[in-house]
Amino acid sequence: MVLPTLSLLETRVLGVLVEKQHTVPDTYPLTLMRYAHNVGKVLAVPAQAVALLAALMLRGPQTTAELRVNCDRLHAFSDISAVEGFLNELAAREAGALVTELPRQPGTRETRWAHLLCGPPSTEVVRAAASFGNLGGNIGNIGGDTVTVSELAALRANVAELQGEVDALKSTLAKVCGELGIALPRNT
């Protein structure tokens, strides 16, 4: 079975569902039409691996030590070697890798891991994760809200899409104005 490539929003929702299952079990599945996830069954991975994937989906690329800490509410790993073992299993799956170990970036001591549910991570995401090393995947604080690497990548993709739409609208407007013999203002 070939898994579909998920969007950043879809992985975020999936990560939240996994997290909610463990952190608020009394209200899970969530009430609106009873949303739940079947990620463990679909991917044929144990609960420990699902916890790691959820942390990567919600917080972006992380080191094994960061994953151990950030997964604590979902699964208490005994030590970093247990985290590494599950990550290596997820990377070497016969059905297809679900995570990848990113190349160690200059100035960093450890490598980071990223999920592959959205496809391979872009070099921009890899660089951003390395640049903001000890922030656990958080790359900034805008108006009091923390922005993760994956959210920044999604925002950049949205800006690129909107820029394409604006360019198409400008082209259409220029064509219509030309047909009507109307001069366009210089700023358009």
C-alpha positions in Angstrom: 0.0 0.0 0.0 1.4 3.4 -1.0 0.7 6.1 1.5 -0.4 9.5 0.2 1.8 12.5 0.8 0.1 14.6 3.4 0.0 18.4 3.5 1.5 20.3 6.4 -2.0 21.0 7.7 -3.0 17.4 7.5 0.1 16.2 9.4 -0.6 18.9 12.0 -4.2 17.7 12.5 -3.0 14.1 12.7 -0.3 15.0 15.3 -2.9 16.8 17.4 -5.3 13.8 17.3 -2.4 11.5 18.5 -1.6 14.0 21.2 -5.2 14.5 22.4 -5.7 10.7 22.6 -3.0 10.6 25.3 -3.4 13.9 27.0 -7.2 14.1 27.3 -8.5 10.5 27.0 -11.8 11.4 28.6 -12.8 13.6 25.7 -11.1 11.5 23.0 -12.2 10.9 20.3 -13.0 14.5 19.8 -16.7 15.4 19.9 -17.4 17.0 16.5 -18.4 13.9 14.5 -16.1 11.9 16.8 -12.8 12.4 15.1 -10.1 9.9 15.9 -7.0 8.6 14.2 -5.9 5.1 13.1 -2.3 6.0 12.4 -0.8 3.1 14.3 -2.9 0.6 12.3 -2.5 2.2 8.9 1.3 2.6 9.2 1.6 -0.8 11.1 3.8 0.8 13.8 3.8 0.5 17.6 2.5 3.2 19.9 6.1 4.3 20.7 6.7 5.0 17.0 3.4 6.9 16.8 4.5 9.1 19.7 7.7 9.9 17.9 5.9 10.7 14.6 3.4 12.9 16.5 6.3 14.9 18.1 7.9 15.4 14.7 4.6 16.4 13.1 3.9 19.0 15.7 7.4 20.3 16.4 9.4 19.7 13.3 12.9 18.2 13.0 14.4 17.3 16.4 17.4 15.5 18.0 16.9 12.2 19.8 17.3 14.0 23.1 14.6 16.6 22.2 12.3 13.8 21.0 12.7 11.9 24.3 11.6 15.0 26.3 8.9 16.1 23.8 7.3 12.6 23.7 7.1 12.3 27.5 3.4 12.9 27.6 2.7 10.4 24.9 5.2 7.7 25.8 7.9 7.7 28.5 11.1 6.3 26.7 13.5 4.8 29.2 16.6 6.4 27.5 17.8 8.0 24.3 18.9 4.6 22.9 15.3 3.5 23.0 14.3 6.6 21.0 17.1 5.9 18.5 16.0 2.3 18.1 12.5 3.3 17.2 13.7 6.0 14.8 16.0 3.5 13.1 13.1 1.1 12.7 10.9 3.8 11.2 13.7 4.8 8.8 14.4 1.2 7.7 10.8 0.0 7.2 10.3 -2.4 4.3 7.0 -0.6 3.5 8.8 2.7 3.2 10.7 5.0 5.6 8.6 7.3 7.7 11.5 9.3 9.2 14.9 10.4 8.0 18.0 11.4 9.8 19.1 14.8 8.5 22.7 15.6 7.8 24.5 17.2 10.8 24.7 20.9 10.2 27.9 22.9 10.9 27.9 24.1 14.5 25.6 21.4 15.8 26.6 18.5 18.0 23.7 16.1 17.0 21.8 15.2 13.9 18.1 15.9 13.7 15.3 13.6 12.6 12.3 14.6 10.4 9.1 12.8 9.4 8.5 11.9 5.7 4.7 12.1 5.8 4.8 15.3 3.8 7.6 14.0 1.5 11.3 14.7 2.0 12.1 17.8 4.0 13.2 20.8 1.9 16.7 22.1 2.4 15.1 25.3 3.8 13.5 23.3 6.6 16.8 21.5 7.3 18.7 24.8 7.5 16.0 26.5 9.6 16.0 23.5 12.0 19.8 23.7 12.4 19.8 27.5 12.7 17.4 27.5 15.6 18.9 24.4 17.2 17.8 24.4 20.9 14.4 25.8 20.3 12.9 22.3 19.8 11.6 23.1 16.3 10.4 26.5 17.3 11.9 29.2 15.2 10.4 32.4 16.4 8.0 34.2 18.6 5.5 36.4 16.7 3.1 38.3 18.8 3.5 35.9 21.7 2.8 32.9 19.6 5.6 30.4 18.9 6.1 29.6 15.2 7.4 26.1 14.3 9.6 25.3 11.3 6.7 23.5 9.6 4.4 26.4 10.2 6.9 28.8 8.6 7.3 26.5 5.6 3.5 26.4 5.3 3.3 30.2 5.5 6.0 30.6 2.8 4.1 28.1 0.6 0.9 30.1 1.1 2.7 33.4 0.2 4.1 31.8 -3.0 0.7 30.6 -4.0 -0.9 34.0 -3.3 1.9 35.7 -5.3 1.1 33.5 -8.2 -2.6 34.4 -8.0 -1.8 38.1 -7.8 0.4 37.8 -10.9 -2.4 36.0 -12.7 -4.9 38.7 -11.7 -2.5 41.4 -12.9 -2.1 39.7 -16.2 -5.9 39.3 -16.7 -6.4 42.9 -15.6 -3.8 44.1 -18.1 -5.5 42.1 -20.9 -8.9 43.4 -20.1 -7.7 47.0 -19.8 -5.9 46.6 -23.1 -9.0 45.4 -24.8 -11.0 48.3 -23.4 -8.3 50.8 -24.2 -7.8 51.8 -20.6 -4.4 52.6 -19.3 -3.3 50.8 -16.1 -1.9 52.7 -13.2 1.9 52.3 -13.0 1.8 50.5 -9.6 -0.1 47.4 -10.8 
